[in-house]
Amino acid sequence: MSQTNSHQPGQSAAGGASFASPERKDFIHAMLNLNEAPLLRAFRHGVMLVMPLLLAAAVAILFNNFPLIAYQHFMTELFGPGWKMPGAILYNASIEILAMVTTFTLSDCLMNLHNKKLPNNSVLPVMGSITAFSCMFIMIGPGFGPDGMILPWAGIRGLFGALVITFASCSLFLRLCRFKRLRLSFYSEGVDPILPHMFDTLLPVLITLAVFVAARELLHIFGIESLHLAFYEAIRGLFADAHDSFGLGALYAFLVQLCWFFGIHGADLLDPITHHVLIRGMEVNSLAINNHLPPPHIFTKYFFDVYIYMGGSGATLGLLTAIFLHSKDHGTRRVAAISLVPGIFNINELLVFGLPVVLNPAFLLPFVMVPLALLVISYLAVLYGLAPVPVYQVDWITPPVINAFIATDSWRGVALQLFNLGVSTCIYLPFVSLADKIKIGTRRATFTELVGIAATQTHGLSGKRCTDRPGNPGALARFLVNDMTKSLKGLDGAIGLHYQPRVNVVSKTVPCVEALLRWHHPFYGQVPAVLTLAIAEDADLIRELDNLVMRMAFEQQCRWRKSGIFTTVSLNVSESQLQDKNFPAMLDSLYVKNNLPSDAILFEVRENLALDPTSRYLPALEALHAIGVGLAVDDFGKGFQSLAQAKRLPLAELQIDRVLTKNIDINPFNQDVIGSSQEFALDLGIKTSAECVETQEQLETLLELNFSTFQGYWFSEPMSPEDCGAFIRSFSQSVLPQDK
């Protein structure tokens, strides 16, 4: 197995979608950049983290309000009239504290974003969360009733205010933390480690709280008791002269959707309109029906519930349908599957916050446009008598089709609802495709970033290279751990070996092929070996991976020899294998099981492990050599080690790394180093080979330096076992064992 190998120009680490036109590509890239703007992403993640509470609220609503009379009677008879109390408690403990919880989740995301951008000025995230929570408490203006404190804006109705206050408080707090004079030093031996972190941000916390208290008092002077209430009243002022008209319905639908996109509970915000216009119109219609008169009002609450909000605000049942029909993204489909059952009962918070739709640029236009389109269609259909006005009482969580039939008592109402569902699905379809492409771009960028992290060879605080990284790279690394675990169990056949021939241009033979690890991920395609090994090491899967590679290489060598192909297979030996006292015994069993001679496999060891006199692995290498295992130094020149150690540890081959062979035709210094290394190796009876030969000029220069064995893309890229076998046969007749 090799960590590095020749990389062909133009190859991409991860697969990606191709785009039909430059304009479409530019648009998708622009959307990707907007979607991945760090601040917007932090906001979106802060909102998404409250999904468990939304799920709990959905369960509570369905438990208490399942729209089946038989269910309601059964629960009352079984548990008594107070059976809804547990559901009410769960609802209050989830949706009614949503704004307060979001303050914590968003502030944590903002703190982590700051620490990532300014690692030298990092702060303890929980201190920012404490500050934001206190500022939120200052600004919401709690009241006091007979039962104690009242927090009217702590739930979903106060979500938008929570976002604004959290952002403002965290921005001020972090700005203050940049002033070194405000950072108190309290480091002393024997002090609890958390205490210095607290003192480090003490003054910024106090100043931030003082500013928000002053802001609250200033609002009080101007007669504003609650910032949340003032904002809501300003929006409601748009409907001061509200009356039943098409303009009212369109404005109502537009504002409800726009509010939801920014995390504001639109229905609650426009509650006066719902009660004073829509519900009042519904009551007038009901009275008219009882008097055998046609209903005078089109826009009622039932009209919106039945014809517009199928699945909830935004007609998200159409979005769910579009996802199941067209989305290729597993994460999107998984969120849709979780949201399906609540969505059938018109509870869509899981989808709106989990997909998310909130603060997601890809869904802004359809989320606003779909209800407006359905409103126009439904208004015209009712106006011209193609569908009836919904007039009969139906609970808002009654599933579509059923609610249409109950509310209209007509198949035409059901037909219009189904038509609207089809229209909403068609409108959402291209945006689902756009969202998929944006996610693909995001994952490709994250994957590339993670490969870069793995290549740096640096470790995090927990000693891991990838899985403990913050943000998307760490999340992706942990996701890849799960996929690798499945692949190692042989569930998908994704882990295998490719082989790159090492040819001798003088004897016209292929004396050796190097086994190169290949992990083909279903989404990311070929995972670079450096990332594969980093993931395996972080997850303590490296020994299992090493053993699998060994077994596959031995078994393939056995198949080749049975088919008349005689060459040597070279394999990398990892540090974990050299640390394993049972490694020589395992090798011996593999030789016996596959009926292979000792020279059938050549084991490659990194330069620093074999040639460093202080290496703690020298005894293990000597033990391998003692049982007849051939050893080679891999990537020589990368660590600038001396060949003097080779006298102590007999080596079969010395492989010159690309750091020396690259541009050798124009680099006299590298020519001198390689030439002297070649002469020294030949004096010791060690074979030599040059890696990463990719141009004619490299080849000619190395031939002048008396090299005859080469590996690189000039001759062949890594190939499957079948293709490699065909290459060996076509290149030459390899040297038979008795000829060696």
C-alpha positions in Angstrom: 0.0 0.0 0.0 1.4 3.4 -0.9 0.5 6.8 0.6 1.8 8.7 -2.5 2.0 7.8 -6.1 2.2 9.6 -9.4 -0.7 11.9 -10.0 -1.9 12.3 -13.6 -2.5 15.9 -14.6 -6.1 16.8 -14.8 -7.4 14.2 -12.4 -9.8 15.3 -9.7 -9.9 14.0 -6.2 -13.7 13.9 -6.1 -16.3 13.5 -8.7 -18.6 16.3 -9.6 -21.5 17.3 -11.8 -20.8 18.9 -15.2 -22.9 21.9 -16.1 -24.7 22.4 -19.4 -23.5 26.0 -20.1 -21.0 28.6 -18.8 -23.9 30.8 -17.7 -25.5 28.0 -15.7 -22.2 27.1 -14.3 -21.5 30.7 -13.2 -25.0 31.0 -11.6 -24.5 27.8 -9.7 -21.0 28.9 -8.5 -22.5 32.2 -7.4 -25.2 30.4 -5.5 -22.6 28.1 -4.0 -20.5 31.0 -2.8 -23.5 32.7 -1.3 -24.7 29.5 0.3 -21.2 28.8 1.8 -20.6 32.4 3.0 -19.2 31.7 6.5 -21.6 33.9 8.3 -24.7 32.6 6.5 -23.5 29.1 7.1 -23.1 29.8 10.8 -26.6 31.1 11.0 -28.0 28.2 9.1 -26.2 25.7 11.3 -27.3 27.4 14.5 -30.9 27.1 13.4 -30.5 23.4 12.2 -29.1 22.4 15.6 -32.6 22.9 17.2 -34.1 20.1 15.1 -34.4 17.7 18.1 -36.8 20.2 19.7 -38.8 20.6 16.5 -39.1 16.8 16.3 -40.3 16.7 19.9 -42.9 19.4 19.2 -44.1 17.6 16.1 -44.6 14.4 18.2 -46.5 16.4 20.9 -48.8 18.0 18.3 -49.6 14.7 16.6 -50.1 13.0 20.0 -52.5 15.6 21.3 -54.3 16.5 18.0 -54.4 13.5 15.8 -57.4 14.2 13.6 -59.5 11.1 14.3 -62.5 11.3 16.6 -62.2 7.6 17.5 -58.6 8.2 18.6 -59.6 11.2 20.8 -62.4 9.2 22.4 -60.1 6.2 23.0 -57.4 8.3 24.7 -60.0 10.0 26.9 -61.6 6.8 28.0 -58.2 5.1 28.6 -56.4 8.0 30.4 -59.1 10.4 31.4 -59.7 14.0 30.4 -56.1 15.1 31.3 -54.4 12.8 28.9 -53.1 15.7 26.8 -51.1 17.1 29.6 -47.8 15.2 28.8 -48.0 16.3 25.2 -48.6 19.9 26.3 -45.6 19.7 28.6 -43.4 18.3 25.8 -44.6 21.1 23.4 -43.9 23.8 26.0 -40.5 22.3 26.7 -39.6 22.4 23.0 -41.2 24.9 20.7 -41.9 27.4 23.5 -38.2 27.8 24.4 -36.9 27.6 20.8 -35.7 31.2 20.6 -33.7 30.8 23.9 -32.1 27.5 22.7 -31.3 29.0 19.3 -29.4 31.7 21.1 -27.1 29.1 22.5 -26.7 27.1 19.3 -26.1 30.2 17.0 -23.7 31.8 19.4 -21.7 28.6 19.6 -21.5 28.5 15.8 -20.4 32.2 15.7 -17.7 31.6 18.3 -16.4 28.6 16.4 -16.4 30.6 13.2 -14.4 33.4 15.0 -11.9 30.9 16.4 -11.3 29.3 13.0 -10.7 32.7 11.4 -8.6 34.1 14.2 -7.0 31.1 16.1 -4.5 33.4 17.8 -7.4 35.4 19.3 -9.7 32.5 20.2 -12.2 32.5 23.0 -14.0 29.8 24.9 -17.3 29.4 22.9 -19.4 28.9 26.0 -18.5 32.4 27.2 -20.0 33.8 24.1 -23.1 31.7 24.6 -23.5 32.9 28.1 -23.2 36.5 26.9 -25.7 36.1 24.1 -28.2 34.3 26.4 -28.0 37.1 29.0 -28.4 39.8 26.3 -31.4 37.9 24.9 -33.0 37.9 28.4 -32.3 41.6 28.7 -34.0 42.5 25.4 -37.1 40.2 25.5 -38.5 42.1 28.4 -39.8 39.3 30.7 -43.0 39.9 32.6 -44.3 38.6 35.8 -47.7 36.9 36.5 -49.3 35.1 39.4 -47.4 32.0 38.5 -44.0 33.7 38.2 -41.9 34.9 35.3 -43.5 35.1 31.8 -41.3 35.0 28.7 -43.6 35.7 25.8 -40.8 35.8 23.2 -38.8 32.7 24.3 -40.5 30.4 21.8 -40.7 30.2 18.1 -42.4 33.6 17.9 -39.2 35.2 19.2 -36.9 33.4 16.8 -36.1 36.2 14.5 -35.4 38.5 17.4 -33.1 35.8 18.9 -31.1 35.7 15.7 -30.7 39.5 15.6 -29.8 39.8 19.3 -27.4 36.9 19.3 -25.6 38.2 16.2 -25.4 41.7 17.7 -24.2 40.6 21.1 -21.7 38.1 19.8 -20.3 40.7 17.3 -19.8 43.2 20.1 -18.4 40.6 22.5 -15.8 39.3 19.9 -14.9 42.9 19.0 -14.1 43.7 22.6 -12.1 40.5 22.9 -9.7 41.8 20.3 -8.5 44.5 22.7 -5.7 42.9 24.6 -6.1 45.3 27.5 -9.5 43.9 28.1 -8.2 40.3 28.3 -7.3 39.6 32.0 -4.5 37.2 32.5 -5.0 34.8 35.4 -2.6 31.9 34.8 -1.1 30.4 37.8 0.2 27.0 38.9 -2.4 24.9 40.6 -5.4 27.0 39.4 -8.3 25.1 37.8 -7.7 25.4 34.0 -11.2 26.8 33.4 -10.6 29.8 35.6 -8.2 31.6 33.3 -10.7 31.2 30.4 -13.3 32.9 32.5 -11.1 35.8 33.5 -9.8 36.1 29.9 -13.3 37.2 28.7 -14.6 38.7 32.0 -14.4 42.4 30.9 -15.8 41.8 27.4 -18.8 40.0 28.9 -19.5 42.7 31.4 -19.2 45.5 28.9 -21.4 43.7 26.4 -24.1 43.2 29.0 -23.8 46.9 30.1 -24.3 48.0 26.5 -27.5 45.9 26.1 -28.9 47.2 29.4 -28.3 50.7 28.2 -30.0 49.9 24.8 -33.0 48.5 26.7 -33.3 51.6 28.8 -33.0 53.8 25.7 -35.8 51.9 24.1 -37.9 52.3 27.3 -37.3 56.1 27.2 -38.7 56.2 23.6 -41.8 54.2 24.8 -40.7 50.8 23.4 -41.3 48.2 26.0 -40.3 45.2 23.8 -38.2 45.2 20.7 -39.9 42.1 19.5 -43.4 43.6 20.0 -42.4 46.8 18.2 -41.2 44.8 15.2 -44.4 42.7 15.1 -46.6 45.8 15.4 -44.7 47.5 12.5 -45.4 44.5 10.2 -49.0 44.4 11.3 -49.4 48.1 10.5 -49.2 47.1 6.8 -52.7 45.6 7.3 -54.3 48.5 9.1 -57.0 48.9 6.5 -57.3 45.1 5.8 -60.3 43.9 3.9 -61.1 40.8 1.9 -59.4 41.4 -1.5 -57.0 39.7 -3.8 -54.3 42.2 -2.8 -54.7 41.3 0.8 -54.4 37.6 0.1 -51.3 38.1 -2.0 -49.6 40.3 0.5 -50.5 38.0 3.4 -49.1 34.9 1.5 -46.0 36.8 0.5 -45.2 38.1 4.0 -45.9 34.7 5.7 -43.4 33.0 3.4 -40.8 35.7 3.6 -41.0 35.7 7.4 -40.6 31.9 7.5 -37.5 32.1 5.3 -35.8 34.4 7.8 -36.9 32.2 10.8 -39.9 34.3 11.8 -43.1 32.5 12.5 -45.2 34.2 9.8 -48.6 33.0 10.9 -48.0 34.2 14.5 -46.7 37.5 13.2 -49.8 38.1 11.1 -52.1 36.6 13.7 -54.4 39.7 13.8 -55.0 39.3 10.1 -55.7 35.6 10.5 -58.3 36.3 13.2 -59.8 39.6 12.1 -60.0 38.9 8.4 -59.5 35.2 7.5 -61.3 33.6 10.5 -64.0 36.3 10.5 -64.6 35.6 6.8 -64.8 31.9 7.5 -67.5 32.5 10.2 -69.5 34.7 7.8 -69.3 32.0 5.1 -70.5 29.4 7.6 -73.4 31.5 8.5 -74.3 32.0 4.9 -74.2 28.3 4.2 -76.5 27.7 7.2 -79.0 30.1 5.6 -78.6 28.4 2.2 -76.8 31.4 0.7 -73.5 31.4 -1.3 -70.4 32.1 0.8 -69.4 35.8 0.2 -65.7 35.5 1.1 -63.0 33.7 -0.9 -60.0 34.4 1.3 -60.5 32.5 4.6 -58.3 30.4 6.8 -59.8 27.3 5.3 -59.0 28.6 1.8 -55.3 28.9 2.7 -55.2 25.6 4.7 -56.8 23.6 1.9 -55.6 25.1 -1.3 -52.3 26.8 -0.5 -50.6 25.4 2.6 -50.5 21.7 1.7 -47.9 20.2 4.1 -47.5 23.6 5.8 -46.3 27.0 4.9 -44.7 27.1 1.4 -46.8 24.1 0.2 -43.9 21.9 1.3 -45.7 18.7 0.4 -44.9 19.7 -3.1 -41.2 20.2 -2.0 -41.2 16.7 -0.4 -42.7 15.2 -3.6 -40.0 17.0 -5.7 -37.3 15.7 -3.5 -38.4 12.1 -3.7 -38.9 12.4 -7.5 -35.7 14.2 -8.4 -33.1 14.6 -5.6 -30.0 12.5 -5.8 -28.6 13.7 -2.5 -28.8 11.1 0.2 -28.8 13.7 3.0 -31.6 15.6 1.4 -33.7 12.5 0.9 -33.1 11.4 4.5 -34.3 14.7 5.9 -37.3 14.5 3.6 -38.1 10.9 4.8 -38.0 12.1 8.4 -40.2 15.0 7.6 -42.7 13.1 5.5 -45.1 11.9 8.3 -45.3 15.3 10.1 -45.6 16.9 6.6 -48.7 14.8 5.8 -50.3 16.4 8.9 -49.2 19.9 7.7 -46.3 20.1 10.3 -43.3 21.2 8.3 -40.9 22.7 10.9 -38.6 19.7 10.5 -38.3 20.2 6.8 -38.1 24.0 7.0 -35.3 24.0 9.6 -33.7 20.7 8.8 -33.2 20.8 5.0 -33.0 23.8 5.6 -35.3 26.2 3.8 -34.6 28.8 6.4 -31.7 31.1 5.2 -31.1 28.8 2.2 -30.6 30.9 -0.9 -31.5 28.0 -3.2 -35.1 27.8 -1.8 -35.9 31.5 -1.3 -37.5 32.0 -4.7 -39.7 28.9 -4.8 -40.7 29.1 -1.1 -42.1 32.5 -1.7 -43.3 31.9 -5.3 -45.2 28.6 -4.9 -47.9 30.0 -2.5 -48.4 33.0 -4.6 -48.8 30.9 -7.7 -51.3 28.6 -5.9 -53.1 31.6 -4.6 -53.7 32.9 -8.1 -54.8 29.5 -9.4 -57.1 28.9 -6.5 -58.6 32.4 -6.5 -59.4 32.2 -10.2 -60.8 28.6 -9.9 -63.1 29.7 -7.1 -64.0 33.0 -8.7 -65.2 31.3 -11.9 -66.9 28.4 -10.2 -64.5 25.7 -11.1 -63.9 24.8 -7.4 -66.0 25.6 -4.3 -65.0 27.8 -1.4 -63.9 25.7 1.6 -66.6 26.4 4.2 -66.9 23.4 6.5 -64.9 23.0 9.7 -61.7 20.9 9.4 -58.7 20.8 11.8 -55.5 22.2 10.4 -53.5 19.0 10.9 -56.0 17.0 8.8 -54.0 15.5 5.8 -54.5 16.8 2.3 -57.2 15.3 0.1 -59.1 14.4 3.3 -59.2 18.1 4.4 -60.2 19.2 0.9 -63.1 16.8 0.8 -64.3 17.7 4.3 -63.9 21.5 3.8 -65.6 21.6 0.4 -67.8 18.5 0.4 -67.0 18.2 -3.3 -64.6 16.2 -5.5 -63.8 19.5 -7.3 -62.1 20.8 -4.2 -60.0 17.6 -4.0 -59.2 18.0 -7.8 -58.0 21.6 -7.3 -55.9 20.6 -4.4 -54.3 17.8 -6.3 -53.7 20.1 -9.3 -52.1 22.6 -6.9 -49.9 19.9 -5.5 -48.7 19.1 -9.0 -48.0 22.7 -9.8 -46.0 23.2 -6.5 -44.0 20.0 -7.3 -43.2 21.3 -10.8 -42.0 24.7 -9.5 -39.9 23.1 -6.8 -38.2 20.5 -9.1 -35.6 22.7 -10.7 -34.7 24.3 -7.4 -34.3 20.8 -5.8 -31.8 20.1 -8.7 -30.1 23.4 -8.0 -29.8 22.6 -4.3 -28.3 19.2 -5.2 -25.7 20.9 -7.3 -24.9 23.4 -4.6 -24.5 20.6 -2.1 -22.3 18.7 -4.5 -20.1 21.8 -4.9 -20.0 22.3 -1.1 -19.0 18.7 -0.5 -16.4 18.8 -3.2 -14.9 21.9 -1.6 -15.0 20.3 1.9 -13.5 17.1 0.5 -10.6 19.1 -1.1 -10.1 20.9 2.2 -10.0 17.6 4.1 -7.4 16.1 1.7 -5.3 19.2 2.3 -5.6 18.8 6.1 -4.6 15.1 5.8 -1.6 16.0 3.6 -0.2 18.5 6.2 0.4 15.6 8.6 -0.5 17.9 11.5 -2.6 16.6 14.4 -5.4 18.2 16.4 -5.7 18.5 20.2 -6.8 14.9 20.5 -3.9 13.6 18.4 -6.1 12.9 15.4 -5.5 14.4 11.9 -9.0 14.8 10.5 -11.9 13.6 12.7 -11.5 16.1 15.5 -11.4 19.1 13.1 -14.2 21.7 13.6 -16.9 22.4 11.1 -17.5 20.7 7.8 -14.1 19.0 7.4 -14.4 17.2 10.7 -18.0 16.2 10.1 -17.0 14.8 6.7 -14.1 12.9 8.2 -16.4 11.3 10.7 -18.8 10.4 7.9 -16.0 8.8 6.0 -15.1 6.7 9.1 -18.5 5.1 8.9 -18.1 4.4 5.2 -14.6 3.0 5.7 -15.9 0.7 8.4 -18.5 -0.8 6.0 -15.9 -1.1 3.2 -13.5 -3.0 5.5 -16.3 -5.5 6.2 -16.5 -6.1 2.5 -20.1 -4.8 2.3 -19.5 -2.7 -0.8 -16.2 -3.9 -2.3 -15.0 -0.3 -2.4 -11.5 -1.0 -1.1 -9.1 -2.7 -3.5 -5.6 -2.5 -5.1 -4.3 -1.1 -8.3 -0.9 -2.0 -9.6 1.7 0.3 -11.3 4.4 -1.6 -13.3 8.1 -1.0 -12.6 9.7 -1.7 -16.0 13.3 -2.5 -16.9 14.0 -0.9 -20.3 17.3 -2.8 -20.8 16.0 -6.3 -20.2 12.5 -5.5 -21.5 10.9 -7.0 -18.5 8.5 -5.9 -15.7 10.4 -7.1 -12.7 8.0 -5.6 -10.1 4.6 -4.0 -9.7 3.7 -1.7 -6.8 0.4 -2.3 -5.1 -1.4 0.9 -4.5 -4.4 1.3 -2.2 -7.6 2.4 -3.9 -10.8 3.3 -2.0 -13.6 4.1 -4.4 -16.3 6.1 -2.5 -19.8 6.1 -4.1 -20.0 9.9 -4.0 -16.4 11.2 -3.8 -14.9 8.8 -6.3 -11.3 7.8 -5.8 -10.2 8.9 -2.3 -6.5 9.9 -2.2 -4.4 7.5 -0.3 -3.2 10.2 2.1 -6.7 10.8 3.2 -7.6 7.1 3.3 -4.7 6.4 5.7 -5.4 9.5 7.8 -9.1 8.4 8.3 -8.0 4.8 9.1 -5.4 6.0 11.7 -7.9 8.4 13.3 -10.5 5.6 13.6 -8.0 3.0 14.8 -8.7 1.0 11.6 -5.2 1.2 10.2 -4.2 -2.3 11.3 -7.4 -3.8 9.8 -6.8 -1.9 6.6 -3.1 -3.0 6.5 -4.1 -6.6 6.9 -6.7 -6.4 4.2 -4.2 -4.9 1.8 -1.7 -7.7 2.6 -4.3 -10.4 2.0 -5.4 -8.9 -1.3 -1.8 -8.5 -2.6 -0.8 -12.0 -1.7 -3.9 -13.5 -3.2 -3.4 -11.5 -6.4 0.2 -12.6 -6.7 -0.9 -16.2 -6.3 -3.5 -15.8 -9.1 -0.9 -14.2 -11.4 1.6 -17.0 -10.8 -1.0 -19.6 -11.5 -1.8 -17.9 -14.8 1.9 -17.8 -15.8 2.7 -14.2 -14.9 5.9 -14.0 -12.8 6.8 -10.7 -11.3 7.3 -9.3 -7.8 4.6 -7.4 -5.9 5.9 -4.5 -3.7 3.9 -3.4 -0.7 4.4 -0.6 1.8 4.9 -1.6 5.4 3.3 0.8 8.0 4.6 1.7 11.4 1.7 -0.1 13.0 2.7 -3.3 11.3 6.3 -3.0 12.4 5.0 -2.4 16.0 3.0 -5.6 15.8 5.0 -8.5 17.3 2.7 -11.0 15.4 3.4 -9.4 12.0 6.2 -11.8 11.0 4.0 -14.8 11.9 1.1 -13.4 9.9 3.4 -12.9 6.9 4.6 -16.5 7.2 1.0 -17.8 7.2 0.2 -15.7 4.1 3.3 -17.2 2.2 2.2 -20.7 3.2 -1.5 -20.2 2.4 -0.8 -18.8 -1.0 2.2 -21.1 -1.8 4.5 -18.2 -2.6 8.3 -18.0 -2.3 9.8 -15.3 -0.2 11.0 -13.2 -3.2 7.4 -13.0 -4.5 6.7 -10.0 -2.3 8.9 -7.0 -1.8 8.2 -4.9 1.3 8.8 -1.1 1.0 9.8 0.9 4.1 9.9 4.6 4.3 13.3 6.2 4.3 13.2 7.6 7.8 12.2 4.2 9.3 15.0 2.2 7.5 17.9 4.6 7.2 17.7 6.7 10.4 20.3 5.2 12.9 18.0 6.2 15.8 14.9 4.5 14.3 13.1 2.3 16.8 12.0 0.0 14.0 15.4 -1.3 13.0 15.0 -4.5 15.2 11.7 -5.3 13.5 13.2 -4.8 10.0 16.1 -7.0 10.9 13.6 -9.7 12.1 11.8 -9.5 8.7 15.1 -9.8 6.8 16.0 -12.8 9.0 13.0 -14.8 7.7 13.9 -14.0 4.1 11.6 -11.1 3.4 13.0 -8.6 0.8 13.1 -5.0 1.9 13.2 -1.8 -0.1 13.6 1.8 0.8 10.7 3.8 -0.5 10.7 7.5 -1.4 14.5 7.9 -1.0 15.5 11.5 -1.0 12.3 12.8 0.6 13.8 12.8 4.1 17.5 13.3 3.1 18.7 10.3 5.0 22.2 8.8 4.5 22.7 5.4 2.8 25.3 4.5 5.4 22.7 2.6 7.4 22.2 0.3 4.4 25.4 -1.5 5.3 23.8 -2.7 8.6 20.4 -3.6 7.1 20.8 -5.5 3.8 18.3 -4.0 1.3 17.0 -5.4 -2.0 16.1 -2.2 -3.7 16.4 1.6 -3.4 13.6 3.6 -4.9 14.4 7.3 -5.7 11.5 9.6 -4.8 9.9 12.2 -7.1 11.5 15.0 -5.1 14.7 14.1 -6.9 13.5 12.8 -10.2 11.1 15.7 -10.9 12.8 18.2 -13.2 16.0 16.2 -13.1 16.8 17.0 -16.7 17.2 20.7 -15.7 18.5 20.3 -12.1 22.2 19.5 -11.9 22.1 19.2 -8.1 19.5 16.5 -8.2 21.6 14.8 -10.9 24.6 14.7 -8.6 22.6 13.4 -5.7 21.0 10.6 -7.7 24.2 9.7 -9.5 26.2 9.3 -6.2 23.3 7.4 -4.6 23.2 5.1 -7.6 26.9 4.4 -7.4 26.8 3.8 -3.6 23.8 1.4 -4.0 25.5 -0.6 -6.8 28.6 -1.0 -4.6 26.4 -2.5 -1.9 24.7 -4.8 -4.4 21.3 -2.9 -4.1 19.1 -2.5 -7.1 17.8 0.9 -7.8 14.7 2.3 -9.5 13.4 5.8 -10.3 9.8 6.7 -9.4 7.5 9.3 -11.0 9.0 9.2 -14.5 6.6 11.2 -16.5 8.5 12.8 -19.4 11.0 11.7 -22.1 13.5 14.2 -20.8 13.5 12.6 -17.3 13.9 9.1 -18.9 16.9 10.1 -21.0 18.7 11.9 -18.1 18.2 8.9 -15.8 19.4 6.5 -18.5 22.6 8.6 -18.7 23.0 8.1 -14.9 22.9 4.3 -15.5 19.3 3.7 -14.3 17.4 1.0 -16.1 14.3 0.4 -13.9 11.5 3.0 -13.9 8.0 3.6 -12.6 5.7 6.4 -13.6 3.0 7.6 -16.0 5.4 7.8 -18.9 5.1 4.0 -19.0 1.8 3.2 -17.3 -0.7 4.6 -14.8 -1.9 2.4 -11.9 -4.2 -0.3 -13.3 -6.6 -2.9 -12.2 -5.1 -6.4 -11.7 -6.6 -7.6 -15.0 -5.2 -4.7 -17.0 -1.8 -4.9 -15.2 -1.6 -8.6 -16.1 -2.3 -7.8 -19.7 0.4 -5.0 -19.6 3.0 -7.4 -18.2 2.3 -10.0 -21.0 2.3 -7.4 -23.7 5.5 -5.6 -22.5 7.6 -8.7 -22.3 8.0 -12.2 -21.0 8.9 -11.6 -17.3 11.9 -13.4 -15.9 10.9 -16.9 -14.7 11.9 -18.0 -11.2 14.5 -20.5 -12.4 16.2 -17.7 -14.5 16.7 -15.4 -11.5 
